[in-house]
């Protein structure tokens, strides 16, 4: 029997289709088996998996239903930031003088004094304060009257109204200011010496007061916490310490914190600060003597947001989107949410599949459907910003705050990139996986999640690789 060219092509297409269907069926069985585990019987799963090359659906379960995304919200924020600000955007914090008044004009930069970013750049802890001091000395300044912190690039709503009140002392819920420093946090270390617990604050500053209620113990479980009191930045430190315990604590009014630390550094270095700290709009630059500009590229912020799940970096990016659209001032959460929503609708996503409240995913009012996330991830893969965005994500078994601990087996290591998320009763994971030269885009959202749900999510991603042909 003679086979024509058309029949031959049809045979190839039919074979490929049958192979795809067989793979999809095998994958569906594997995923359904994971979801059917007894430990996951009360957990709701929303899943969407597509082929990156052609957008073909591979697996779908509640894919169009909006669910709380936790930190998968950061995918939307960072993609929106690249869309509105562009890959060449740079935060610029300006240091200037108006007579003997020192003026710091904030840009909303979330990474000033950020220890992880500074370490990557080879900078020592506290370098920024020392560099500003050095700059003033080079300008022959030996006395400063006042310090003005201009934070007007953002509004003064530093705490999102939907964030849990009992978590505002946590690093991931720190205040968001137009002038940020040291993640807007302090490090508290409790050390037991000679039967007494000492509370050490870093950076050392008079801006923070601590009440030490930590009990020394010789056995049993230790743990300490730092809690806000009725007095701003007076922290009650309590718990039990057997040897050494540390934690990072968010402070109040970050711009004043920045200025207070700077004033202390100036005084130590022989530049006397005689006046007060003010948080207000500065004069126009034409009326100032500009001394220095500190720059942070957007890529650093997006990497901290996606790879390290850094809340401050993400919220600052959202407010920066709003400020950028508002003439460079008053970046705020409602405008950020509106602009990010517009970005999603431009991608063809229906508004009934998402709700944006904050930018980092701490708010439980955020809602995203799995297919919203895969649509954004597909758009990023097709965009000119793909290399930057790809490199900002965590890599399974290699890097990132969560998935570096997973996917370490040779079969999976380095083949999964993405963004995880976790808040109370919610766990999520969205990203890309590559096997046999083929790439898949996935989003997995869960509700009523438990301690075993992270393993189940990871096993679903492994199933994609296991069943790919």
Secondary structure in CASP SS format (residue, H / E / C, confidence):
PFRMAT SS
TARGET T0000
AUTHOR 0000-0000-0000
METHOD secondary structure of the structure
MODEL  1
X C 1.00
X C 1.00
X C 1.00
X C 1.00
X H 1.00
X H 1.00
X H 1.00
X H 1.00
X H 1.00
X H 1.00
X H 1.00
X H 1.00
X H 1.00
X H 1.00
X H 1.00
X H 1.00
X H 1.00
X H 1.00
X H 1.00
X H 1.00
X H 1.00
X H 1.00
X H 1.00
X H 1.00
X H 1.00
X H 1.00
X H 1.00
X H 1.00
X H 1.00
X H 1.00
X H 1.00
X H 1.00
X H 1.00
X H 1.00
X H 1.00
X C 1.00
X C 1.00
X H 1.00
X H 1.00
X H 1.00
X C 1.00
X C 1.00
X C 1.00
X E 1.00
X E 1.00
X E 1.00
X E 1.00
X E 1.00
X E 1.00
X E 1.00
X E 1.00
X C 1.00
X C 1.00
X C 1.00
X C 1.00
X C 1.00
X E 1.00
X E 1.00
X E 1.00
X E 1.00
X E 1.00
X C 1.00
X C 1.00
X C 1.00
X C 1.00
X E 1.00
X E 1.00
X C 1.00
X C 1.00
X H 1.00
X H 1.00
X H 1.00
X H 1.00
X H 1.00
X H 1.00
X H 1.00
X H 1.00
X H 1.00
X H 1.00
X H 1.00
X H 1.00
X H 1.00
X H 1.00
X H 1.00
X H 1.00
X C 1.00
X C 1.00
X C 1.00
X C 1.00
X E 1.00
X E 1.00
X E 1.00
X E 1.00
X E 1.00
X E 1.00
X E 1.00
X E 1.00
X E 1.00
X C 1.00
X C 1.00
X E 1.00
X E 1.00
X E 1.00
X E 1.00
X E 1.00
X C 1.00
X C 1.00
X C 1.00
X C 1.00
X C 1.00
X C 1.00
X C 1.00
X C 1.00
X C 1.00
X H 1.00
X H 1.00
X H 1.00
X H 1.00
X H 1.00
X H 1.00
X C 1.00
X C 1.00
X C 1.00
X C 1.00
X C 1.00
X C 1.00
X H 1.00
X H 1.00
X H 1.00
X H 1.00
X H 1.00
X H 1.00
X H 1.00
X H 1.00
X H 1.00
X H 1.00
X H 1.00
X H 1.00
X C 1.00
X C 1.00
X C 1.00
X C 1.00
X E 1.00
X E 1.00
X C 1.00
X C 1.00
X E 1.00
X E 1.00
X E 1.00
X E 1.00
X C 1.00
X C 1.00
X C 1.00
X E 1.00
X C 1.00
X C 1.00
X C 1.00
X C 1.00
X C 1.00
X C 1.00
X C 1.00
X C 1.00
X C 1.00
X C 1.00
X H 1.00
X H 1.00
X H 1.00
X C 1.00
X C 1.00
X C 1.00
X H 1.00
X H 1.00
X H 1.00
X C 1.00
X C 1.00
X C 1.00
X C 1.00
X C 1.00
X C 1.00
X C 1.00
X C 1.00
X H 1.00
X H 1.00
X H 1.00
X E 1.00
X E 1.00
X E 1.00
X E 1.00
X E 1.00
X E 1.00
X E 1.00
X E 1.00
X E 1.00
X C 1.00
X C 1.00
X E 1.00
X E 1.00
X E 1.00
X E 1.00
X E 1.00
X E 1.00
X E 1.00
X C 1.00
X C 1.00
X C 1.00
X C 1.00
X C 1.00
X C 1.00
X E 1.00
X E 1.00
X E 1.00
X E 1.00
X E 1.00
X E 1.00
X E 1.00
X E 1.00
X C 1.00
X C 1.00
X C 1.00
X C 1.00
X C 1.00
X C 1.00
X E 1.00
X E 1.00
X E 1.00
X E 1.00
X E 1.00
X E 1.00
X C 1.00
X C 1.00
X C 1.00
X C 1.00
X C 1.00
X E 1.00
X E 1.00
X E 1.00
X E 1.00
X E 1.00
X E 1.00
X E 1.00
X E 1.00
X C 1.00
X C 1.00
X E 1.00
X E 1.00
X E 1.00
X E 1.00
X E 1.00
X E 1.00
X E 1.00
X C 1.00
X C 1.00
X C 1.00
X H 1.00
X H 1.00
X H 1.00
X H 1.00
X H 1.00
X H 1.00
X H 1.00
X H 1.00
X H 1.00
X H 1.00
X H 1.00
X H 1.00
X H 1.00
X H 1.00
X H 1.00
X C 1.00
X C 1.00
X C 1.00
X E 1.00
X E 1.00
X C 1.00
X C 1.00
X C 1.00
X E 1.00
X E 1.00
X E 1.00
X C 1.00
X C 1.00
X C 1.00
X C 1.00
X C 1.00
X H 1.00
X H 1.00
X H 1.00
X C 1.00
X E 1.00
X E 1.00
X E 1.00
X E 1.00
X E 1.00
X E 1.00
X E 1.00
X E 1.00
X E 1.00
X H 1.00
X H 1.00
X H 1.00
X H 1.00
X H 1.00
X H 1.00
X H 1.00
X H 1.00
X H 1.00
X H 1.00
X C 1.00
X C 1.00
X C 1.00
X H 1.00
X H 1.00
X H 1.00
X H 1.00
X H 1.00
X H 1.00
X H 1.00
X H 1.00
X H 1.00
X H 1.00
X H 1.00
X H 1.00
X H 1.00
X H 1.00
X C 1.00
X C 1.00
X C 1.00
X C 1.00
X C 1.00
X C 1.00
X E 1.00
X C 1.00
X H 1.00
X H 1.00
X H 1.00
X H 1.00
X H 1.00
X H 1.00
X H 1.00
X H 1.00
X H 1.00
X H 1.00
X H 1.00
X H 1.00
X H 1.00
X H 1.00
X C 1.00
X C 1.00
X C 1.00
X C 1.00
X H 1.00
X H 1.00
X H 1.00
X E 1.00
X E 1.00
X C 1.00
X C 1.00
X C 1.00
X C 1.00
X C 1.00
X C 1.00
X C 1.00
X C 1.00
X C 1.00
X C 1.00
X C 1.00
X E 1.00
X E 1.00
X E 1.00
X H 1.00
X H 1.00
X H 1.00
X H 1.00
X H 1.00
X H 1.00
X H 1.00
X H 1.00
X H 1.00
X H 1.00
X H 1.00
X H 1.00
X H 1.00
X C 1.00
X C 1.00
X C 1.00
X H 1.00
X H 1.00
X H 1.00
X H 1.00
X H 1.00
X H 1.00
X H 1.00
X C 1.00
X E 1.00
X E 1.00
X C 1.00
X C 1.00
X C 1.00
X E 1.00
X C 1.00
X C 1.00
X C 1.00
X H 1.00
X H 1.00
X H 1.00
X C 1.00
X C 1.00
X C 1.00
X C 1.00
X C 1.00
X C 1.00
X C 1.00
X C 1.00
X C 1.00
X C 1.00
X E 1.00
X E 1.00
X E 1.00
X E 1.00
X E 1.00
X E 1.00
X E 1.00
X E 1.00
X C 1.00
X C 1.00
X E 1.00
X E 1.00
X E 1.00
X E 1.00
X E 1.00
X E 1.00
X E 1.00
X E 1.00
X E 1.00
X E 1.00
X C 1.00
X C 1.00
X E 1.00
X E 1.00
X E 1.00
X E 1.00
X E 1.00
X E 1.00
X E 1.00
X E 1.00
X E 1.00
X E 1.00
X C 1.00
X C 1.00
X C 1.00
X C 1.00
X C 1.00
X H 1.00
X H 1.00
X H 1.00
X H 1.00
X H 1.00
X H 1.00
X H 1.00
X H 1.00
X H 1.00
X H 1.00
X H 1.00
X H 1.00
X H 1.00
X H 1.00
X H 1.00
X C 1.00
X C 1.00
END
